[in-house]
């Protein structure tokens, strides 16, 4: 039970777009404004909508909660190009397709939805997690309540990641799978995560009586510690879906190989993964360290003739419209020219 594809029509920056996904790691690359995060948010909203019994929101409601258009009007997501007034979103699994359509004049989230019942039945036990680019656990205390009351304006991806990480199952033994991941991540952060009174702390290795507030820990370590917590509490298990926006943000480049190895292992263990990145090291390390059994696809989004286009390859360097590689080549040329002068 995995996400197989998405079709978009007249939505935000997209005129028409159709993308097929693999069951393993799907890597989105492209310049800012090409819609990488928009695609991941739509997929995440579809996953979350399947848990309507616990989330109490349907697909259109979750869309507006993760995009936060003015007055929660889903119609504001219709492409602003002249002549466009209707949007369509189709998200496909291996057996079902969830569809939603709406117009520019649609109020709130009163969109037309088809396939919801079958979608809920298929994915009712699915766990999905969206890690935003900005680390939020250091600001978690009372933030969910503030968002619910409208005192602060954050989209649901920030609220949801705090809720996912706040599930505390620190007692009891870890299985061998968890130990494999936790040990590797703990080596980087030099500590374990502890939750007290809705606040997150890092317990330094070898100092069980000491604790550091998350806001006193380097942000790169906090992001890695978040992964530790999500694995520890069982959020990232077989059959789950992980969305990670800019995993490279504030991560020391020397820790990128460890993150890449962890992502490759997670997909081997049955976690479907979607990441959006601008980082050459993450994109290239995934390519270099993948195994014969790895399922990996690169999705490049790029602008041409005022339209967003798309290409897909199994290898990073095979992408013809690759903004990350192009920039690295330009830098290399500058360095050569400087040396030659």
FIMARLUM-501218 format. One line per field, with one value per residue (C-alpha): residue number from 1; residue in one letter; x, y, z. Coordinates in Angstrom, 3 decimals, padded with zeros to 6 digits. Last residue first. Example, Ala and Ser with C-alpha at 12.3 -4.5 7.8 and 13.67 -1.06 7.14 Angstrom:
<pts>
resi = [2/1]
resn = [s/a]
east = [013.670/012.300]
north = [-001.060/-004.500]
up = [007.140/007.800]
</pts>
This chain:
<pts>
resi = [341/340/339/338/337/336/335/334/333/332/331/330/329/328/327/326/325/324/323/322/321/320/319/318/317/316/315/314/313/312/311/310/309/308/307/306/305/304/303/302/301/300/299/298/297/296/295/294/293/292/291/290/289/288/287/286/285/284/283/282/281/280/279/278/277/276/275/274/273/272/271/270/269/268/267/266/265/264/263/262/261/260/259/258/257/256/255/254/253/252/251/250/249/248/247/246/245/244/243/242/241/240/239/238/237/236/235/234/233/232/231/230/229/228/227/226/225/224/223/222/221/220/219/218/217/216/215/214/213/212/211/210/209/208/207/206/205/204/203/202/201/200/199/198/197/196/195/194/193/192/191/190/189/188/187/186/185/184/183/182/181/180/179/178/177/176/175/174/173/172/171/170/169/168/167/166/165/164/163/162/161/160/159/158/157/156/155/154/153/152/151/150/149/148/147/146/145/144/143/142/141/140/139/138/137/136/135/134/133/132/131/130/129/128/127/126/125/124/123/122/121/120/119/118/117/116/115/114/113/112/111/110/109/108/107/106/105/104/103/102/101/100/99/98/97/96/95/94/93/92/91/90/89/88/87/86/85/84/83/82/81/80/79/78/77/76/75/74/73/72/71/70/69/68/67/66/65/64/63/62/61/60/59/58/57/56/55/54/53/52/51/50/49/48/47/46/45/44/43/42/41/40/39/38/37/36/35/34/33/32/31/30/29/28/27/26/25/24/23/22/21/20/19/18/17/16/15/14/13/12/11/10/9/8/7/6/5/4/3/2/1]
resn = [x/x/x/x/x/x/x/x/x/x/x/x/x/x/x/x/x/x/x/x/x/x/x/x/x/x/x/x/x/x/x/x/x/x/x/x/x/x/x/x/x/x/x/x/x/x/x/x/x/x/x/x/x/x/x/x/x/x/x/x/x/x/x/x/x/x/x/x/x/x/x/x/x/x/x/x/x/x/x/x/x/x/x/x/x/x/x/x/x/x/x/x/x/x/x/x/x/x/x/x/x/x/x/x/x/x/x/x/x/x/x/x/x/x/x/x/x/x/x/x/x/x/x/x/x/x/x/x/x/x/x/x/x/x/x/x/x/x/x/x/x/x/x/x/x/x/x/x/x/x/x/x/x/x/x/x/x/x/x/x/x/x/x/x/x/x/x/x/x/x/x/x/x/x/x/x/x/x/x/x/x/x/x/x/x/x/x/x/x/x/x/x/x/x/x/x/x/x/x/x/x/x/x/x/x/x/x/x/x/x/x/x/x/x/x/x/x/x/x/x/x/x/x/x/x/x/x/x/x/x/x/x/x/x/x/x/x/x/x/x/x/x/x/x/x/x/x/x/x/x/x/x/x/x/x/x/x/x/x/x/x/x/x/x/x/x/x/x/x/x/x/x/x/x/x/x/x/x/x/x/x/x/x/x/x/x/x/x/x/x/x/x/x/x/x/x/x/x/x/x/x/x/x/x/x/x/x/x/x/x/x/x/x/x/x/x/x/x/x/x/x/x/x/x/x/x/x/x/x/x/x/x/x/x/x/x/x/x/x/x/x]
east = [044.431/044.297/043.475/040.554/039.256/039.381/037.493/034.842/034.419/033.980/031.317/029.419/029.619/028.206/025.382/024.460/024.534/021.973/019.800/019.401/017.445/019.125/018.802/021.124/023.487/020.963/020.293/016.846/015.512/012.419/011.594/009.172/008.063/006.745/005.548/006.642/008.322/010.564/010.775/012.110/011.021/013.376/012.129/014.878/013.827/015.244/014.306/017.323/017.845/020.957/022.302/022.272/025.421/026.553/023.105/021.997/025.370/024.785/021.395/022.413/025.735/024.335/021.810/018.748/016.415/012.843/012.368/009.729/010.147/008.179/009.131/009.390/012.552/014.680/013.241/014.434/017.890/018.338/017.175/019.598/022.494/021.679/021.563/024.938/026.436/025.081/026.795/030.055/028.000/026.890/023.085/021.601/019.138/020.175/016.817/015.210/011.558/011.147/008.035/007.991/005.380/004.665/004.357/007.230/007.770/008.734/006.368/007.461/008.330/012.077/012.121/010.381/012.554/015.840/014.659/013.957/017.459/018.822/016.910/018.015/021.636/021.496/019.825/022.675/021.362/020.526/017.001/016.484/016.929/019.916/019.726/022.023/021.337/022.004/025.440/027.222/025.533/023.986/020.213/018.670/015.501/012.063/009.302/005.669/006.057/009.123/010.153/013.548/015.650/018.940/022.518/025.781/023.923/025.942/026.501/022.875/021.808/023.762/022.658/019.023/018.951/020.229/018.519/015.184/015.559/016.767/013.658/013.756/013.040/010.380/009.941/010.640/007.256/006.620/004.390/005.470/007.374/004.187/002.354/005.264/005.400/001.671/001.727/004.536/002.953/-000.382/000.544/001.714/000.007/000.129/-002.678/-005.278/-006.560/-005.522/-002.083/-001.575/-002.660/-000.196/002.568/002.080/005.670/006.995/009.506/012.671/010.682/010.146/013.077/012.470/012.551/009.354/009.285/006.031/005.015/002.539/001.228/-001.212/-003.794/-006.848/-005.006/-007.088/-010.451/-009.913/-009.078/-012.114/-014.379/-012.657/-012.864/-014.480/-014.217/-015.823/-014.526/-016.205/-012.888/-013.522/-015.633/-015.111/-014.930/-011.593/-013.031/-012.651/-011.752/-010.658/-009.762/-008.446/-007.422/-007.388/-005.517/-001.739/-002.260/-003.190/-003.568/-005.675/-005.894/-007.994/-008.264/-010.781/-010.626/-007.657/-008.243/-005.498/-002.854/-003.409/-003.404/-006.179/-004.883/-007.051/-010.108/-009.179/-010.404/-008.909/-009.649/-006.381/-004.565/-002.960/-001.228/-001.163/-004.569/-006.092/-005.144/-006.275/-009.778/-009.871/-008.834/-011.153/-010.520/-011.394/-007.732/-008.444/-011.366/-010.353/-007.118/-007.266/-007.146/-003.610/-002.312/-004.049/-002.712/000.797/000.531/-000.653/002.116/004.749/003.585/003.557/007.057/008.520/006.449/008.912/009.180/012.740/014.815/014.515/015.065/012.508/013.856/011.555/012.892/011.269/007.920/008.561/006.500/004.732/004.273/001.646/001.623/-000.640/-000.577/001.316/002.457/-000.602/-002.973/-004.253/-004.209/-002.310/-001.910/-000.142/001.348/001.957/001.560/002.067/000.000]
north = [033.732/029.965/029.479/031.935/030.370/026.923/028.124/029.812/026.668/024.573/026.968/026.701/022.900/022.910/025.198/022.930/019.867/021.376/022.888/019.539/019.767/016.917/014.440/011.504/012.659/011.814/008.257/006.603/009.427/011.638/014.823/017.639/021.003/024.112/026.772/030.364/029.248/026.892/026.350/023.159/020.220/017.244/013.970/011.535/007.944/005.358/001.776/000.100/-003.638/-003.153/-000.827/002.943/004.533/006.653/007.830/008.680/010.358/012.507/013.876/014.394/016.008/018.258/019.875/021.701/019.057/017.822/014.398/011.681/008.317/005.054/003.015/-000.744/-001.782/-001.279/002.230/002.812/001.457/003.884/006.771/005.761/005.499/008.985/010.442/008.855/010.205/013.709/013.869/015.356/018.022/019.414/019.609/023.112/022.379/019.159/017.469/020.093/019.028/015.482/013.394/009.933/007.279/004.242/000.616/-000.655/001.612/005.261/006.403/003.663/005.839/005.259/005.783/009.136/010.091/009.314/011.210/014.216/013.840/014.281/017.531/018.676/017.880/020.202/022.858/022.876/022.085/024.828/025.221/021.511/021.965/019.937/017.163/015.728/012.808/010.216/011.699/008.964/009.994/013.450/013.505/015.842/017.568/018.191/020.065/018.982/018.583/016.375/014.590/012.886/012.431/010.528/011.750/012.099/013.591/011.721/008.455/008.566/008.442/005.253/003.587/004.479/002.988/-000.499/-000.547/000.067/-002.958/-005.140/-004.445/-001.803/-002.794/-001.083/002.497/005.456/005.272/009.004/010.275/013.912/013.448/012.858/015.762/018.127/016.967/017.574/021.202/022.098/020.277/021.864/025.347/027.909/031.209/032.078/033.083/031.238/029.231/025.931/027.362/028.546/025.157/023.401/025.807/025.265/023.982/022.962/025.704/023.541/020.822/023.009/022.542/024.454/022.502/020.696/016.979/015.428/012.068/009.463/006.419/004.270/002.197/003.671/003.612/001.211/001.878/005.618/005.607/003.460/005.950/009.005/008.002/011.240/014.743/017.977/020.985/022.888/023.660/027.368/028.748/027.732/030.831/029.824/026.442/023.008/019.407/016.500/012.950/009.976/007.054/003.440/000.123/000.788/004.295/007.306/010.996/013.092/016.857/019.104/022.883/025.085/028.811/029.195/031.728/034.122/032.403/032.569/028.776/027.712/027.544/030.515/028.328/026.317/029.214/028.834/032.529/033.317/030.179/028.038/025.394/022.522/023.320/024.143/020.702/019.005/020.367/019.286/015.711/015.153/016.171/014.467/013.524/010.298/008.783/010.703/008.724/008.604/012.406/012.244/010.344/012.691/015.735/014.254/013.798/017.388/018.670/016.732/018.197/021.746/021.249/020.610/023.315/024.965/028.141/027.628/025.754/022.016/018.651/016.164/012.824/009.804/007.014/003.558/002.490/004.459/007.435/008.476/012.162/014.009/017.793/020.267/024.026/023.908/026.901/026.884/024.268/024.420/020.627/018.182/014.410/012.388/008.918/005.561/006.180/002.893/000.000]
up = [-014.202/-014.647/-010.946/-011.120/-014.314/-012.722/-009.620/-011.735/-013.821/-010.661/-009.403/-012.695/-012.526/-008.987/-010.116/-013.019/-010.783/-008.411/-011.161/-012.931/-016.149/-018.022/-015.167/-015.823/-013.068/-010.351/-011.485/-011.654/-013.805/-013.944/-015.824/-015.160/-016.485/-014.722/-017.157/-017.820/-021.063/-019.084/-015.332/-013.768/-011.643/-011.421/-009.905/-008.911/-008.260/-005.846/-005.015/-003.470/-004.071/-006.189/-003.518/-003.258/-001.876/-004.831/-005.934/-002.420/-001.874/-004.974/-003.961/-000.340/-001.284/-004.008/-001.672/-002.936/-001.518/-001.410/000.168/-000.222/001.499/001.502/004.577/003.910/005.754/002.627/002.486/006.047/005.216/002.323/004.503/007.276/004.829/003.521/007.038/007.859/004.616/005.437/008.844/007.509/005.732/009.136/009.068/009.266/006.431/004.648/005.205/002.954/003.340/004.632/003.891/005.489/004.708/006.894/005.741/007.882/010.876/011.205/013.980/016.397/019.392/019.079/015.323/015.584/018.567/016.811/013.728/015.965/017.434/013.906/013.554/017.014/016.189/013.186/015.335/017.852/021.347/023.846/022.426/022.992/026.725/027.867/030.433/033.072/035.392/032.690/031.874/029.894/026.643/026.947/027.644/025.075/026.183/024.685/026.498/026.873/030.656/030.285/027.086/026.761/023.638/023.747/023.486/021.619/018.651/016.017/017.919/019.026/015.400/014.759/017.990/017.410/013.913/014.683/018.075/016.380/014.113/016.979/019.041/021.745/025.334/027.481/028.583/026.313/024.634/024.401/021.582/021.519/018.258/016.284/017.951/017.308/013.705/013.336/014.457/012.099/009.132/010.046/008.864/011.364/012.199/015.883/018.264/016.197/019.152/017.553/016.759/020.344/021.711/019.404/020.435/024.182/024.527/021.122/020.431/020.602/018.824/015.744/013.342/010.107/006.847/007.761/008.700/007.448/008.917/007.690/009.555/007.575/009.451/007.687/004.353/002.258/003.904/003.927/000.213/-000.619/001.158/-000.277/-003.932/-005.059/-003.595/-004.789/-002.855/-000.026/001.679/002.433/-000.378/-004.006/-006.235/-007.777/-008.542/-006.981/-007.773/-005.577/-006.526/-004.527/-006.717/-005.571/-006.037/-006.060/-004.740/-006.818/-006.013/-008.379/-007.923/-010.130/-010.273/-012.079/-012.916/-015.249/-018.005/-016.978/-014.870/-011.115/-010.637/-008.244/-004.667/-003.644/-004.212/-001.114/001.010/004.501/005.128/003.341/002.170/004.942/002.773/005.304/006.813/003.425/002.106/005.322/004.868/001.210/002.166/005.133/008.721/012.032/012.577/014.488/012.588/009.428/009.235/005.427/005.403/006.781/003.770/001.321/003.168/003.014/-000.742/-001.137/001.134/-000.818/-004.114/-002.732/-001.283/-004.740/-006.458/-008.860/-006.786/-005.611/-008.162/-008.631/-007.004/-005.677/-004.431/-004.204/-001.997/-001.998/-003.472/-006.662/-007.742/-010.952/-011.746/-013.807/-014.141/-015.865/-015.277/-011.999/-009.948/-007.615/-009.100/-012.667/-013.114/-010.944/-011.293/-008.604/-008.515/-006.856/-003.128/-001.322/000.000]
</pts>
